[in-house]
Amino acid sequence: MEQSVRVGHRTIYEWLAALPAFLVLVFVIILNTSHTMHAQLLQLGESVWEGYFLLRHDPVEPSCNLNMDIDVELNRLIQERNSQPVDEFDLFAPEPVDPAIMRKSLTAAKEQCQIKYDQYDATKDRITPAVQLFRSVELGVAKFGELGMATQRVMLAILVLICGGTALVRRHHISLRPMVTAMDYRVAAGAQFIAFSILFYSVYSFKEIAFSAGVEVSTEHAVLHYLWIFGFGAPLLITLYQMVVIPKEAKPGGNFLTAQLAVPLYAIMCIVSGIYFISADHPAGIGIYLNQMMELSQLFLNVGLYVWIGMLLKRTEMSQKVFNIFRPLRLPPEMLAVAVVALAAVPTAYTGGSGIFVIAVGGLIFMELRRAGARRQLALAATAMSGSLGVVLRPCLLVVIVAALNNEVTTDQLFGWGVKVFFLTTVLFAFFALITRKEPGEILNRPEGDVWPEFKEALKPLIPYVILISVTLLVYAILLNAYLDEFSAPIILPVLLLVILIYERLSQEKDVLKRENLNIDYVEHRLEDSWDDLRTGRDSMEKTLREATTETTGHIGALLMLMGMSVSIGGVIERAEVMAMFPTEFSSIWLAMALLVVVLVIVGMFMDPYGAVILVSATIASVAYDSGINPVHFWMVTLVAFELGYLSPPVALNHLLTRQVVGEEEVRLSKEEVKGENFYYRHEKILLPLATMATALILVAFVPLLVAY
């Protein structure tokens, strides 16, 4: 349901949604870069002007009396002291006046005053025009950083509302199955109308409580309250419209019960949590938990950046050239899928969540596996699982959060065991993928002849990318002292991809000119035009950024709305004391582990990883520790169980996200492709990841207990 009316070269949708979302994402990048830049400016200022922190502001002239006459002041103090009546029975009466001590004190005070004036004069003399120019830049960057930090929550709320509205208008939200019939569309719109009615009532109730509590509400929080009220009020009209106006492609008829599967997951979560909070006479509950989500604004803004990074990467030629390396080896599709899933663990470790990685790069992985000859069911399985192996590797932000919330474990311990878990799951995936091969024969096809020349030719196109990536990272390291880790990755990677896109734009222009055999003068003229295009934002660069951001907004909206409602479901579980039903003591550590595994998988089915980690840290973790389970062991089990939950029906979030990015048509064709096959191949996209992660979970959970006990 994308608006097709155009203004200039852009649709109204791109003006109202994609452009604001782009500005928010760019603002976040600039804001976080400004923090690093400010630290470097302070370091530079200190290295050029020693004691620069004294020069950052104009010094204040001392208020002491530099020209004090010590004798006159001494006589005044003595007379003042002698004029006061003295009670000889007063235990706290002042000591008799000692002129020598008082003179010494006055002399010391005058010397200190002289020192202050000397420092004042010296500092004032050191504030040269160069210092003034430098500090104006440094203080400007500092003020921008302060302003940005104060508005981060508002920026996240704007991003959630813009992208969530986009996903609503384009019917792009995540559900158990797509909308097909007219009944599906009406039921989904009706459920979302109920969900937004609950959200509107909740945020309005929260605003009334906040403004009537007798405590001053900050400007930022006041803006947030009104943003939520407007942002959840407007969709009520949109959903009413969608209940009446059904898309032309919808099939007539439909079944009311099966249409429930087409209801977006966020709407189901919202209705469930809303019913609980309203029945508990706490209608502001969802609004309160949404504002708690705002306290982690940097984390959720990074989610948006990672999705944008994925859409930009999708538009580069780099991934295609990486896949070209494997072609000379003539790997069977199963081995290629294993290689792709293993390699995908590295970028997943930077994104911090498998779902984020799937929605960011899943479409790209599916497309490349299909291009290499993988059957659709296998490609869908590998895509859904592409982010599952890297969440235990350094520098995954999810592991950092676990260590921050639990003093019993450290990041070094978790990442150390994470490497072992990564190799285990990789071997298991390879094992199940290879024993279920459809084509008999050798696991590794032996290519005919010498593959080295072809392999070397496939490596050559990657050399410029290696150079560009190295230079960009070196520039960040030298100028900003910023290195690619879990904190800087969402800031550095978009810039890195823009550099790659510019390089590809220029390379394509040169290739076109060479193929046309144009004369050198015309070549130079066209290259100059190309640079002009880059500077003015015309043609492919502008179009690439616009298309990437347009695609990003729908994905961000679907993901952030789901995460927001997942936080409220966590609040329901916490307030309802569901975990209090969980036994606190077990007669057997084996029984404790078995029950914990089941609970953790269920939590992984319904909650996003960050909310799930917070919930488990507050409730289940202590039970595991008290049962004698090693904390590091418990959290390794937790991370693997979460990944199994994200791949397990009935929800299977990673599969839903895969369907979101590869398209409904490919999922439909995958079913058509396996008609007449046995049960395994008809459901390979579900069974292959399940077999891998379930086996890994059993081994990770119980083998260490065998060794320890």
Stockholm file with secondary structure:
# STOCKHOLM 1.0

chainA/1-709         MEQSVRVGHRTIYEWLAALPAFLVLVFVIILNTSHTMHAQLLQLGESVWEGYFLLRHDPVEPSCNLNMDIDVELNRLIQERNSQPVDEFDLFAPEPVDPAIMRKSLTAAKEQCQIKYDQYDATKDRITPAVQLFRSVELGVAKFGELGMATQRVMLAILVLICGGTALVRRHHISLRPMVTAMDYRVAAGAQFIAFSILFYSVYSFKEIAFSAGVEVSTEHAVLHYLWIFGFGAPLLITLYQMVVIPKEAKPGGNFLTAQLAVPLYAIMCIVSGIYFISADHPAGIGIYLNQMMELSQLFLNVGLYVWIGMLLKRTEMSQKVFNIFRPLRLPPEMLAVAVVALAAVPTAYTGGSGIFVIAVGGLIFMELRRAGARRQLALAATAMSGSLGVVLRPCLLVVIVAALNNEVTTDQLFGWGVKVFFLTTVLFAFFALITRKEPGEILNRPEGDVWPEFKEALKPLIPYVILISVTLLVYAILLNAYLDEFSAPIILPVLLLVILIYERLSQEKDVLKRENLNIDYVEHRLEDSWDDLRTGRDSMEKTLREATTETTGHIGALLMLMGMSVSIGGVIERAEVMAMFPTEFSSIWLAMALLVVVLVIVGMFMDPYGAVILVSATIASVAYDSGINPVHFWMVTLVAFELGYLSPPVALNHLLTRQVVGEEEVRLSKEEVKGENFYYRHEKILLPLATMATALILVAFVPLLVAY
#=GR chainA/1-709 SS CCCCCEETTEEHHIIIIIHHHHHHHHHHHHHHHHHHHHHHHHHHHHHHSTTGGGTSSCCCCCCSCTTCCHHHHHHHHHHHHHTSCCCTTCTTCCCCCCHHHHHHHHHHHHHHHHHHHHHHHHHHHHCCHHHHHHHHHHHHHHHHHHHHHHHHHHHHHHHHHHHHHHHHHTTCCCBSSCCCBHHHHHHHHHHHHHHHHHHHHHHHHHHHHHHTSSSCCCHHHHHHHHHHHHHHHHHHHHHHHHHHSCCTTSBSCCCTTGGGGGSBHHHHHHHHHHHHHHHTTCTTHHHHHHHHHHTTHHHHHHHHHHHHHHHHHHTSSHHHHHHHTTGGGTCCHHHHHHHHHHHHHHHHHHHCCHHHHHHHHHHHHHHHHHHTTCCHHHHHHHHHHTTTSGGGSTTCHHHHHHHHHCTTCCHHHHHHHHHHHHHHHHHHHHHHHHHTCSSCSCSSCCCSSCCHHHHHHHHGGGHHHHHHHHHHHHHHHHHHCCCSSTTTHHHHHHHHHHHHHHHHHHHHHHHHHHHTTCCHHHHHHHHHHHHHHHHHTCHHHHHHHHHHHHHHHHHHHHHHHHHHHHHHHHHHHHHTTGGGGSCSCCSCHHHHHHHHHHHHHHHHHHSCHHHHHHHHHHTHHHHHHHTTCCHHHHHHHHHHHHHHHHTSTTTCHHHHHHHHHHCHHHHHHHHHHTTTSCHHHHTHHHHHHHHHHHHHHHHHHHHHHHHHC
#=GC SS_cons         CCCCCEETTEEHHIIIIIHHHHHHHHHHHHHHHHHHHHHHHHHHHHHHSTTGGGTSSCCCCCCSCTTCCHHHHHHHHHHHHHTSCCCTTCTTCCCCCCHHHHHHHHHHHHHHHHHHHHHHHHHHHHCCHHHHHHHHHHHHHHHHHHHHHHHHHHHHHHHHHHHHHHHHHTTCCCBSSCCCBHHHHHHHHHHHHHHHHHHHHHHHHHHHHHHTSSSCCCHHHHHHHHHHHHHHHHHHHHHHHHHHSCCTTSBSCCCTTGGGGGSBHHHHHHHHHHHHHHHTTCTTHHHHHHHHHHTTHHHHHHHHHHHHHHHHHHTSSHHHHHHHTTGGGTCCHHHHHHHHHHHHHHHHHHHCCHHHHHHHHHHHHHHHHHHTTCCHHHHHHHHHHTTTSGGGSTTCHHHHHHHHHCTTCCHHHHHHHHHHHHHHHHHHHHHHHHHTCSSCSCSSCCCSSCCHHHHHHHHGGGHHHHHHHHHHHHHHHHHHCCCSSTTTHHHHHHHHHHHHHHHHHHHHHHHHHHHTTCCHHHHHHHHHHHHHHHHHTCHHHHHHHHHHHHHHHHHHHHHHHHHHHHHHHHHHHHHTTGGGGSCSCCSCHHHHHHHHHHHHHHHHHHSCHHHHHHHHHHTHHHHHHHTTCCHHHHHHHHHHHHHHHHTSTTTCHHHHHHHHHHCHHHHHHHHHHTTTSCHHHHTHHHHHHHHHHHHHHHHHHHHHHHHHC
//
